[in-house]
Amino acid sequence: MTETDIEHSNVTGIFADNDLSGNVEKMYENMEIQPEVFTYGNRILKELETRFREIDEIAEYNQLKVIKAMQECRVGEACLLGTTGYGYDDMGRDTLEAVYAKVFHTEDALVRPQITCGTHALALALMSNLRPGDELLSPVGKPYDTLEEVIGIRPSQGSLAEYGITYRQVDLLADGSFDYEGIGNAINDRTKLVTIQRSKGYQTRPTFSVEQIGALIAFIKKRKPEVICMVDNCYGEFVETREPSDVGADMVVGSLIKNPGGGLAPIGGYIAGKKSCVEHAAYRLTSPGLGKEVGASLGILKDFYQGLFLAPTVTASALKGAVFAANLYERLGFDVIPGGSESRHDIIQAITFHNPESVIAFCQGIQAAAPVDSHVAPQAADMPGYDSQVIMAAGAFVSGSSIELSADAPIRPPYAVYFQGGLTWQHAKFGILKTLQFLVNKGLVNKKEFKCSNL
């Protein structure tokens, strides 16, 4: 009997009886999850039934919202076909952008495979709507690491600073709330655009709710009505029933290999907002005089449409994984943001370990749970756009897709890891249990703590 035959025999043997729950536990054990880890996880899950039901209700609302937008825009089979060359008269591309505008309740949208990532989408929105002499304001503190070079906080070729665009930021207060007095004082005659990062990035601060973002935008608009308010919406799409564009944002910006791509989009980004803002971005993406009229879709549209269709339920799976991870690690005494019982406004779960060994073990557990490259052990390394070594774990079907089960972290104090994604809840659950198993295996968590945890 070959090794493959033996493995097949072991797996089929597990399902020889009719005890489904027992079979599932045996399958986890076959996947190297010890019974103590499995039992601890299931004890926590019993307390999350109501929370998971609420997540499903939000997903149902957002699913209907997406379907309604597709129906109203008369999406047809011809929309799923692509174009080449210049991409003139690309019906599928133009219809998709109309669908995004309806989903986000905006005047227009730019949704293109030529936008390579979230950072590119944000840079495009900023560089197209700012001019020399303008000032960019961040009222929520330091932006995500990769935007530092875009802005020029860290000098980089082609930054906004090189074009004479200045930058000012107002840090959050100690409790994570907005410093309204400081923001009011920072707004001046040169303030042209305000950038609001919804998610936490590599910071251990709360993610902002749509309601909080709306209150901040209202305050800013009262001080200077003509200022452009842009929201970095990465990781936040479909987590709530409303988007920042529903509460006054002039632009919402994100990546298609995060929530709105539903795990199917292989590349791309979006900018949805006021027609003038989107037009500026389109002319910057292609060329003055061409704008949205060019840009071939190259046979990628079916994945964009189907990914958007799946996005609400895929996001719900990732949310369940985040809630599960928060509760599992919080009960073991680790600092988690958001807390296990707190409301959710993005799919990212931060867990602070206070040592690099645990961060690395966690990421290696995520990798070991992946369907792709599970045999690879991720290590910290220098990465473009970051000022410290970063470890990234993602055995994904789409390279770098963080709506798929993934985790990453900068190797610097306080040594927090950022977990996100999971195309299915079942995979997210397995991945989280695998992280705990790796920590147990390396002696970084003691199984005795499972019994002592507050359950």
C-alpha positions in Angstrom: 0.0 0.0 0.0 1.4 3.4 -1.0 1.6 6.4 1.3 -1.3 8.0 -0.6 -3.4 4.9 -0.1 -2.7 4.9 3.6 -3.7 8.6 3.9 -6.9 7.9 1.9 -7.7 4.9 4.1 -7.2 7.0 7.3 -9.5 9.7 6.0 -12.3 7.4 4.8 -12.0 5.4 8.0 -12.8 8.5 10.0 -16.3 8.7 8.4 -17.1 5.0 9.0 -19.9 5.8 11.5 -22.7 8.2 11.7 -21.5 10.4 14.6 -21.0 13.6 12.6 -19.6 15.8 15.5 -17.3 13.0 16.5 -16.2 12.6 12.9 -15.4 16.3 12.6 -13.3 16.2 15.7 -11.4 13.2 14.4 -10.8 15.1 11.1 -9.4 18.0 13.0 -7.1 15.6 14.9 -6.1 14.1 11.6 -5.2 17.7 10.6 -2.9 17.9 13.7 -5.3 19.9 15.9 -5.0 18.4 19.4 -8.3 17.5 21.2 -7.7 20.1 23.9 -7.3 22.9 21.3 -10.4 21.7 19.4 -12.5 21.4 22.6 -11.4 24.9 23.8 -12.4 26.4 20.5 -15.8 24.8 20.5 -16.5 25.9 24.1 -16.1 29.5 22.8 -18.2 29.0 19.7 -21.2 28.0 21.8 -21.3 31.5 23.1 -21.1 33.1 19.7 -24.4 31.9 18.1 -26.3 35.2 18.6 -23.3 37.2 17.3 -22.9 35.0 14.2 -26.7 35.3 13.5 -26.3 39.1 13.5 -23.4 38.9 11.0 -25.6 36.8 8.8 -28.4 39.3 8.9 -26.0 42.1 7.7 -24.7 39.8 5.0 -28.3 39.1 3.8 -29.0 42.9 3.6 -25.8 43.6 1.7 -26.4 40.6 -0.6 -29.8 42.0 -1.6 -28.2 45.5 -2.1 -25.7 44.1 -4.5 -28.3 42.0 -6.4 -30.6 45.1 -6.7 -27.7 47.2 -8.1 -26.9 44.5 -10.7 -30.5 44.2 -11.7 -31.1 47.9 -12.0 -28.0 48.3 -14.1 -29.3 45.5 -16.4 -26.2 43.3 -16.1 -26.4 40.8 -18.9 -24.2 37.9 -20.2 -22.5 40.3 -22.6 -21.2 42.3 -19.7 -19.1 39.3 -18.6 -17.0 39.5 -21.8 -13.8 41.4 -22.1 -12.1 43.8 -24.5 -8.5 44.2 -25.7 -6.5 47.1 -27.1 -7.9 50.5 -26.2 -11.0 49.1 -24.6 -13.3 51.5 -26.4 -17.0 50.9 -25.8 -16.4 48.3 -23.1 -20.0 47.7 -22.1 -19.1 45.3 -19.3 -16.5 47.6 -17.8 -18.9 50.6 -17.9 -21.8 48.7 -16.5 -19.6 47.3 -13.6 -18.7 50.9 -12.7 -22.4 51.8 -12.7 -23.1 48.9 -10.4 -20.4 50.0 -8.0 -21.8 53.5 -8.0 -25.2 52.1 -7.1 -23.9 49.9 -4.4 -22.0 52.8 -2.8 -24.7 55.3 -3.6 -22.3 57.6 -5.4 -22.4 59.7 -8.6 -19.7 57.6 -10.3 -17.0 54.9 -9.9 -13.7 53.8 -11.4 -13.2 50.0 -11.1 -10.2 48.8 -13.1 -7.7 46.0 -13.3 -5.1 48.6 -14.1 -5.3 49.7 -10.5 -2.8 47.3 -9.0 -3.5 47.4 -5.3 -5.1 49.4 -2.4 -2.1 51.6 -2.0 -2.2 52.4 -5.8 -5.9 53.2 -5.6 -5.3 55.6 -2.7 -2.3 57.2 -4.3 -4.3 57.7 -7.5 -7.2 59.3 -5.6 -4.8 61.7 -3.8 -2.5 62.6 -6.7 -5.4 63.3 -9.1 -7.3 65.5 -6.7 -4.5 67.5 -5.2 -2.4 70.2 -6.9 0.8 72.0 -6.0 0.2 74.3 -3.0 -2.6 72.2 -1.6 -2.4 70.6 1.8 -3.5 67.1 2.7 -4.9 66.5 6.3 -5.2 63.3 8.2 -7.4 63.8 11.2 -6.9 60.2 12.4 -3.2 60.1 13.0 -0.5 58.4 11.0 -1.7 56.6 7.8 -0.8 53.0 6.9 2.9 52.3 6.3 2.8 52.1 2.5 1.2 55.6 2.3 4.0 57.3 4.1 6.1 57.2 0.9 3.2 58.3 -1.2 2.7 61.4 0.9 6.4 62.0 1.5 6.5 61.4 5.2 9.3 59.1 4.3 11.1 60.6 1.3 10.4 58.7 -1.9 10.6 59.4 -5.6 7.3 60.8 -7.0 5.8 61.6 -3.6 3.2 64.3 -3.1 5.8 66.3 -1.2 7.9 66.4 -4.4 5.0 68.2 -6.1 4.7 70.8 -3.4 1.8 69.3 -1.6 2.1 69.6 2.1 0.8 67.2 4.8 -0.6 67.7 8.2 -1.9 65.2 10.7 -3.8 65.3 14.0 -3.3 62.4 16.2 -6.1 60.6 18.0 -6.7 61.3 21.7 -5.5 58.8 24.2 -8.8 57.0 24.2 -8.8 56.6 20.4 -11.4 59.3 19.7 -11.0 62.3 17.4 -9.3 65.4 18.6 -12.0 67.8 17.3 -10.3 70.9 18.7 -7.0 69.9 17.0 -8.7 69.1 13.8 -10.5 72.4 13.7 -7.3 74.3 14.3 -5.5 72.3 11.6 -8.0 73.1 8.8 -6.8 76.2 6.9 -7.0 77.9 3.5 -4.7 75.4 1.9 -6.5 72.3 3.2 -7.9 70.7 0.0 -8.4 67.0 0.9 -8.9 65.1 4.2 -8.0 61.4 4.2 -9.7 59.2 6.8 -8.3 55.7 7.3 -11.2 53.5 8.4 -9.2 50.5 9.5 -6.4 50.4 12.0 -3.4 49.5 9.7 -0.5 48.5 11.8 -1.7 50.3 14.8 -3.5 49.0 17.9 -6.3 51.5 17.8 -10.0 50.9 17.2 -11.4 50.8 13.6 -13.9 53.6 13.0 -17.6 52.9 12.5 -19.5 54.4 9.6 -21.4 56.5 12.2 -18.1 57.9 13.6 -16.8 58.7 10.2 -20.1 60.5 9.4 -19.8 62.6 12.5 -16.2 63.5 11.6 -17.0 64.4 8.0 -19.9 66.6 9.2 -17.6 68.5 11.6 -15.0 69.0 8.8 -17.6 70.1 6.2 -19.0 72.6 8.7 -15.6 74.2 9.0 -14.8 74.0 5.3 -17.7 72.8 3.1 -15.6 72.6 -0.1 -12.9 70.3 1.3 -12.8 66.8 -0.3 -13.3 64.0 2.3 -11.8 60.7 1.2 -12.1 57.4 3.1 -9.7 54.6 2.9 -12.4 51.9 2.9 -10.0 48.9 2.8 -11.2 45.9 4.9 -14.5 47.7 5.8 -16.8 47.1 2.8 -20.0 45.1 3.6 -19.1 44.9 7.3 -22.0 47.3 8.1 -25.2 48.0 6.1 -23.9 51.5 5.3 -20.7 52.7 3.7 -18.8 55.9 4.3 -20.3 57.3 1.1 -23.7 57.1 2.7 -22.6 59.6 5.4 -20.9 62.3 3.4 -17.6 60.9 2.1 -16.8 62.4 -1.3 -14.7 59.4 -2.2 -14.4 55.8 -0.9 -11.4 53.9 -2.1 -10.4 50.2 -1.8 -8.8 47.1 -3.2 -10.6 44.3 -5.1 -8.3 41.6 -3.6 -9.9 42.6 -0.3 -13.6 42.5 0.6 -15.4 43.7 -2.6 -13.6 41.2 -4.8 -15.1 38.3 -2.9 -11.9 36.2 -3.3 -12.4 35.9 -7.1 -10.9 39.2 -8.4 -7.3 38.5 -9.2 -6.3 42.2 -9.2 -7.8 45.7 -9.2 -9.0 48.6 -7.2 -12.0 51.0 -7.0 -12.7 54.7 -6.4 -16.4 55.6 -5.9 -17.6 59.1 -5.2 -18.4 62.4 -6.7 -18.3 62.6 -10.5 -15.6 65.3 -10.5 -13.3 63.3 -8.1 -13.7 60.1 -10.1 -13.0 61.9 -13.4 -9.8 63.4 -12.0 -8.7 59.9 -11.0 -9.6 58.5 -14.4 -7.5 61.1 -16.2 -4.6 60.4 -13.9 -4.9 56.6 -14.4 -5.0 56.8 -18.2 -4.3 60.2 -19.8 -5.7 63.7 -20.1 -8.3 63.6 -22.8 -8.9 59.9 -22.4 -10.0 59.3 -18.9 -12.6 56.5 -18.5 -13.0 55.9 -22.2 -10.0 53.6 -22.5 -8.7 50.6 -20.5 -9.3 47.1 -21.8 -10.9 44.6 -19.3 -9.0 41.7 -20.9 -11.5 38.9 -20.0 -11.4 39.7 -16.3 -14.9 41.0 -15.9 -16.7 37.8 -14.9 -14.4 37.5 -11.9 -15.1 41.1 -10.9 -18.9 40.7 -11.2 -19.1 37.3 -9.5 -16.6 38.4 -6.8 -18.8 41.4 -6.0 -21.9 39.1 -5.9 -20.1 36.9 -3.4 -18.5 39.7 -1.4 -21.2 40.1 1.3 -21.2 36.4 2.3 -17.4 36.1 2.0 -17.0 39.2 4.2 -19.4 37.6 6.7 -17.2 34.5 6.9 -14.1 36.6 7.5 -16.0 38.5 10.2 -17.0 35.3 12.0 -13.3 34.3 12.0 -12.3 37.7 13.4 -14.9 37.4 16.2 -13.8 33.9 17.0 -10.1 34.8 17.1 -10.8 37.8 19.4 -12.7 35.7 21.9 -10.3 32.7 21.7 -7.2 34.9 22.4 -8.9 37.3 24.8 -9.9 34.5 27.1 -6.2 33.4 27.2 -5.2 36.9 28.5 -3.9 38.5 25.3 -4.8 42.1 24.4 -7.1 42.1 21.4 -8.5 44.9 19.3 -11.4 44.9 18.9 -12.4 43.0 22.0 -14.4 39.8 21.8 -17.7 41.5 22.6 -17.1 44.8 20.8 -18.9 45.9 17.6 -17.1 45.2 14.3 -16.3 47.8 11.6 -13.7 45.9 9.6 -12.5 42.3 9.2 -9.1 42.8 10.8 -8.3 41.4 14.3 -5.2 42.6 16.1 -3.7 40.4 18.8 -0.8 41.8 20.8 1.7 39.2 22.0 4.6 41.4 23.2 7.2 39.1 21.8 8.3 38.3 18.2 8.4 34.6 18.7 4.6 34.4 19.2 3.9 36.7 16.2 6.0 34.4 14.0 4.4 31.2 15.4 0.9 32.7 14.8 1.7 33.5 11.1 3.2 30.1 10.6 0.0 28.5 11.9 -2.0 30.5 9.4 0.3 29.4 6.6 0.1 25.8 7.7 -3.7 26.0 7.4 -3.7 27.3 3.8 -4.8 25.3 0.7 -1.8 26.7 -1.2 1.8 26.6 0.0 0.9 25.1 3.4 4.3 23.5 3.4 6.1 26.9 3.5 7.2 28.5 6.7 6.9 32.3 6.5 9.7 34.4 8.0 10.2 38.1 8.6 11.9 40.1 5.9 12.3 43.5 4.4 9.3 44.5 2.3 8.9 47.5 -0.2 7.0 50.3 1.4 7.7 49.3 5.0 10.2 50.7 7.4 10.6 47.5 9.5 10.8 43.8 8.7 7.4 42.3 8.1 6.1 38.7 8.2 3.2 37.8 5.9 1.3 34.6 5.8 -1.2 33.9 3.0 -1.4 30.6 1.2 -3.9 32.2 -1.2 -5.3 31.4 -4.6 -4.7 35.1 -5.5 -1.3 36.3 -4.5 -1.5 38.8 -1.6 -5.3 38.5 -1.3 -6.1 39.5 2.2 -9.8 38.6 2.0 -8.4 35.0 1.9 -7.1 33.6 5.2 -4.0 35.6 6.0 -2.0 37.3 8.7 0.8 39.8 8.8 2.8 41.9 11.2 5.7 44.3 11.5 8.4 42.9 13.7 8.5 45.8 16.1 7.0 46.5 19.6 4.3 45.9 20.8 4.6 42.8 18.6 1.0 42.7 17.4 -0.2 40.4 14.6 -3.1 41.4 12.3 -5.3 38.6 11.2 -7.9 38.8 8.5 -9.8 37.0 5.8 -11.3 33.6 5.2 -13.3 32.8 2.1 -15.4 30.4 4.2 -16.1 30.4 8.0 -14.9 26.8 8.2 -11.5 27.6 6.8 -11.2 30.7 9.1 -12.0 28.4 12.1 -9.4 25.9 11.1 -6.8 28.6 10.6 -7.4 30.1 14.0 -7.2 26.8 15.7 -4.0 26.1 13.8 -2.4 29.3 15.1 -3.2 28.3 18.7 -1.8 24.8 18.0 1.5 26.3 16.8 1.7 28.5 19.9 1.1 25.4 22.1 3.6 23.3 20.1 6.3 26.0 20.6 5.6 26.3 24.3 4.3 29.9 24.0 0.8 28.9 25.3 0.2 26.3 28.0 -2.8 24.0 27.5 -3.5 24.3 31.2 -4.6 27.9 30.4 -7.6 26.5 28.5 -9.2 25.4 31.7 -8.3 28.6 33.5 -9.7 30.9 30.8 -12.8 32.8 31.6 -15.5 30.7 29.9 
